[in-house]
Amino acid sequence: MTDLLSDQELAALALAAAADPPLDDDAVPIRPLDGPGGALLPDWYMPAPMAGARPGWRRRVAIGVVSAILLINAAGLCVTYGPVTFG
């Protein structure tokens, strides 16, 4: 790794490069197309969501926490920085 380029040299090379260089006749795509209607993102990047119902207790706990914060704020109290104080 003794042939390192400085930022100025890299910038000069980038500015001198062609914007759209012609492709060779034997060029292959980086990701082969899956045909019409193929997935835009690979499965390892964004897998399909899992099927099935989630436990309802998580939703109830989240709704309870949000409701408690809203009720405290509606009563004129502040819970932004931890302990309940007067707003």
Secondary structure, DSSP 8 states (H G I E B T S, - for coil): ------HHHHHHHHHHS-SS----TT---SS---STT--SS-TTTS-----S---HHHHHHHHHHHHHHHHHHHTTEE-TTSS-EE-
